[in-house]
Amino acid sequence: MFKEGSLLQVPDELIVVDEQYFAVYNYTTTEGAVMPLIVSVDLPDSFIDGAIDNAVEYTIQTFADEYGYAFLPMFNMSDLKIMDPDNPGTDIDALLENVENDLETKAKYFGKTWLLDNDVQQLFAYGAITGEDISPYLESLQVFQDFNEQERTFKELQYTNPSAANKALKDGYTSLKLQAAQLDITGSGVDSLIRDLSFDIVSGRLTTSEGMNQLLYLTDDYRLAMAGGQDVLDEKYKPYLETINKTQTGMGAAKNLISEYLGADVARAFKENGLLEKYAAGLRADAQAGEGVTVNKDKMLDELQAAHDKLFPNYEGSKHSLWSSSLYKTAQNILGKAALSINDKKSIDVLSQSVGGDMTLFAGELRKKFENDPTVQDNTLRGMGGVFNQDISGVFRGQGLVGR
């Protein structure tokens, strides 16, 4: 079909689409699937006499229907270069063999079989033959569409800058390992768990919050039970239930309940004086006693309610989380603060009790309380500057009118 010296083997099919000739080569991937590699025959004088009479006409849609692949010309015939004149194989044979070997190496190195996806191989064959950067085309592949945006970005990084991808994974592993050590997480599966979690977080399969939840579920039976049991665990991490020690059972739940009833500042104090561990031990005992047992939790809630009513008599019968959020929002608006620290919130809690719920009095006392706060001082100065500028502009406008 092609003249001698064209360096192209006989194609599986010669086709015509929109009056342009293409040679189709059926390429068998590492998974055994057969896909069409389409060469645009932009050198028509390469045909032997009569060859074009054998071309089959397609539209883009009929080609897709026939082959089961989108019509995507991979390269031009004129792009092919001689790689080794002494090698009896064609350029296509040699290039595709190199691409396949490269992807297999990467798949083994990264431990991800998606690198051998049929469409991925086809796209990399295109890049190898034409020398064109394929990164912009990766997102169009189905294998990429099956992932979220962060996963796709990381996979592109694995292709285009493997050293940067490896550094991100190493840094993620180191950071998570330090957090695990601080949480006193132990067990035979710790290192493997940290590696899996850090990879999933860095690659974008899990958000940081989702990854930490998986970690805490594995170390806290009480938290796991309250969240809905083992069904909330990612299937990938369920085997770790047998290899991670339950060192945090009850701690997170106890801290949340203390914060809910008494505020974050009191929860911090409870941790320092040992009461947090006492409550956590009670919740662990409930979890060990069986599903639905809340004896220690009920006692804990009674104690927390009594403590709340004593600390915040103006809100007796309620709990800190119910009344504090609106109070903090009001304080932020008055003070011009984007966020409140734990100490800020503690001061506001005390102040709200001293004014007996009078919000007009609260606003005045709040400004006095925070008059030396750097953020409040900055906001006050900016406000004064705005007024000052308006006064000056008014003076000049007035002078201009007099001058007329």
N, C-alpha and C positions, 0 to 999 in steps of 0.2 A: 504493500500500500504506500510506503514511503520509499524514496530513493535511497540508494546505498550511501552511507555516510551521514544520514540524518540523526543517528544515535537513538532512534526510537524503534522499539519493537512494534510488532503489529498490534494495533489497539483491539480491544474486545469489541468496540463498536465505533464507527465514525458517524457523527450526528450533525445535523444542521439546526440551529436555533436562531431565529431572527436573522436568517441569511448569513450567519457566521458558522464556520466549521469548527467542530471540536472532536478530539480523540478521547475516548473513554477507556480507562484502564481499571479493571476490577481488582481492587487491592484487598487482600485478606489480612485482617488485623490480628493482633496477638490473642484476641478473644475468639477468633474464628469467624467473625462476621465479615461479610464481603461488602465493600463500599466502593462507589465510583470515584476515581480521581480524574478530573476533567482538565484536559489541556486545550487551551485555545490555539488553534492552528493558524497562527498569523504569518506563516511562511508557505503560502499555497503552492509555490513551485517545488515544495518537498514531496508532493504526491507523485506517484507514478501515473502514467497516462491511464485514464479510465477509473481511477480509484474513487474519485468523488461521486461517481455514479452509484456507488454502494452506500452513500450516506443516507441515514434515516432521519426524517424530519420530526422534530419535537417542538412543542411549546414548553415554556417553563413548567406549567402545571402538569402536562402529560409526562414530562420527564420525571417529575416528583412522584407521580402516580405509578410509573413503571418501575422506578428504581427504589422507591421508598426513602429517597434522600432529596433534600432541596438541591436545585440546580445551582452549583457554585463552582465556577471555573477556578482552578487552583493556581495555574500559572500559564504563561505563554510559551509556546514552543521555542521561540527565539531566546527565552531566558536560560535554556539549558546550556550548560558548559561541560566540556570534557573534564572529568575528574582524574581519570587514569587511562591514558591511551592504550596501555597494555592489558587493561582489564576487559575481558570479553563481555562483561555485563554492561547494561545500559546505565546511563546517568540515573534514571528513575530507580533501577534496582539498587544501586549503591547508596543513593541518598535515603531511600526509604528504609534500608537496612540500618543505616546509621541512626535515623530518627527512632526506629523501633528500639534499638539497643539503648539509646539515650533515655527514652521514656521508661523503659524497664528498670534501668539503673536508678532513676529518680523515684520511681514507685517503691522500689525496695528501700531506698535511703530514707524517704519520708514515711514509709509504711502506709501509703494511701493508694488503694487500687484504682481510684478515680483517674489517676494519671494515665491509665491505660484505656480510658474511655475511647470508643471508636472515633467520635467527633474530635476529641482532643488530638488524637494521632493524625487525623486528616489535616487539621489546622497546622500542626507542627511540620507536617510534610510540606505544606505550602510555604511555611516560613523558611525551612531548610533549603528548598529549591530556589526560591526567589530572593532570599535574604531580607525580606520585608519583616518589620516588627509586627508580630501577631497580637500583641497585648490588647489593642483596641477591639479585636474580634472575639476575645475570649468570652466576654459577657454575653455574646449571642448564642453560645453553646448551651444545649439543654442541661448538661452536667453543671454548668455554672448557674443557670436559672433555678436549679433545685436548691441552691444555697442562698443565704441572705447576703446583703451587700457587703458586710464586713468579712464574711467568709470568702466571697469572691475577690475582695481586695487582697486578702492574705494569700490566696492561692496564686494570684498574679505575682505577688512578691516572691513566692516560692519559685516561680518560673524565671522571673526577670532579675531577681537579686537574692539567690539562695543564702548568701552569707548574712544579709540583713534579716532574712526570715529566721535563720538559726539563732541570731543574736536576740531577736524578739522572744523566741521560745525559751532561750536560756535565761533571760532576764525575768520572764514570767514565772518560770520554775523557781528561781531563786527567791523572788518576792513571796510566792505562795508558800514555799517551804518555811520561810521565816514566820509567816503568819501562823502556820500550823504549829510551829515550835512554841510560839507565844500562847497559843490556845492549849498547849500540852496534849496535842493529838498524838496518840501512839497506836501501835499495832503492826503486824507483819506486812500489811498492805499499804503502809503510809507512803513510801517512796513512789510506788506504782500509781497510787491515787493522785499524788501531787503532780506527777508527770501527765497523767490523763487530763486532769482538771486544768492545769496550766495551758496545755495544748488547746483544749476546747475554748478557753477564755481568750487566749491570744489570737486564735484563728477565727473567733467570732461565732463559733457554734453556740456558746453560752455567753450571756452577759456576765460581768463581774459579780453582780448580785445573785444571778442564778447559780453561778459556780460556787459561791460561798454558801448558798442555801443547801446545795448538795453536800457540801463538806459538813455543815452543821447537822443536817439530817442524819448523817452517818455516825456522828459522835453524840447525838442526843436523842434517845428513844422517846423522851417526852415530847420534844419539838416535832419529831416525826409523826407521832400518834396524833397530836393536835392538828397537824397539817393535812391529815387524811390517811396516814399509814404509808406502806411501801409503794402505793400507786403514785405518790408524788415524786418518787425517785426516778431519775432517768434510767432506762433499762441498762445502760452501759455501766452504771454505778451500783446496781443492786448486789452484785457479787461481793462488793467491799463490805457489806453488812457483816460478813463472817471474818473479816481481817482487820477491822478498825475497832479499837476499844471505845466504849461509850463513856469517855471522860467528861463530856459536857452535859450529860443528861440533867435537865431541869434548870441549868444555869441561865440560859437565854430566856426561857419562859418566866422564871422568877424575876429577872431584871425587868422584863417587859411589864409584868404586873405591878411591880413597885413603881416604875415610871408612870404607869397609867393612873395609879391612885395618888401618888405623892410627888411626882415630878422627877426629872432626870438628876437633879442635884441630890435629892434624897437617895435615889438609887445608887449614886456614886458613893455616898456615905455608908450605905448598907454593905457595899462590897468591901469597904475599908475596915468596917467593924465586925465582919464575919456573918452578919445576918443574911446576906445574900446566899451564902453557902448553906446556911441552915434551912432556908426556904427551898433551895434547890434539892436538898436531901429529902425533904418532905415530898416534893413532886416526884422524885425518883422512886420513893417508896410507893406512891400511888400507882406509878407505871408498872412496877413489879408485881403489885397486888392484882392486877388484871384490868381489862378494859372497862371503862365506866367508873372506876374507883376514884373518888375525889375528896376523900376524908381530909387529907392534909391541905389540899388546895382550898377547901371550904374554910378551914380554920385560918389559913393564911389571909383569905379575903376578908374575914371578919376583923382580923387584927389590923389590916391595912385600912379598912373603912373607919375603924375607931381612931387610928392615927391621923387619917385625913381630917376627920371632923374636929379633932383637937387642934391640929395645925391650922386649919382653914375653917373656922366656925361660921364665917359668912356664907360658906357654900356647903353647909352640913347636909349630909345625905347624898351628895354628888360625888364626883371623883375628879381629880386634877385635870385629866385629859379632856373632860367635857367643858370646863369653864375657862381653862387657860388659853386655848387657841385663839379665841376672839379677843381676849385681853392682850395677848402678845401682839396680835395684828394691830390693835389700836395703838399700842406703845410704839410699834415700828413706824406707824404713820406719823405720830406726834414727834418722835425723835429723828425721823428721816433715816432710819437704819435699814439696810438691806437684810440683815440677819441679826439675831440676838444670841449672845453667848449664854452658857449655862449660868454664869454668875449674873448676867443681866436678868435672866428669867427669875433667878432666886430673889433679886432685889424687887422685881415687879410683883412677885407673889406676896412678899412681905408688905409692900406698899398698898396692895389692893385690900389687905385686911385692915390696915390702919385707917383707911378712908371710908370703910363701911359700905362699899359699893357705890359711892357717889362719884360718877365718872367725871363731872366737872372738877371736883376737888382732886380726883386722881390725876387729871391732865396737868394741873398746876403743880402738884407735888412731884409728879414724874419729871417735869422740866427742872425743878430744883434739885432733885436727886441726881440727875444726869448732867447738870450744868457744866461740870468739869470733864465730861467725857469727850475725847478728841473728835469723834465723829460728829457729835452734837455741836461742838464748838465750830467745826468746819462748816456745817450746814448753816449755822447762825451767821457766820461771817459772809458766806455766799449770799444769803438773803439780804444782809445789810448792804452788800456791794450792789445788788440789783436795784435796791431802793435809791441808793446814792447816785447810780448812773441815771436813773429816771429823773431825779431832781436836777442834775446838771444839764441834761438835755432840755428840760423844761425852761431853765434859765436862759440857755442860748436861743431857744425858739422865741422866748419873750423879748430878748434883746433885738433879735432880727425884726420883730414886728415894730418895736419902737423906732428902729432905724429907718423904717419906711415912712 
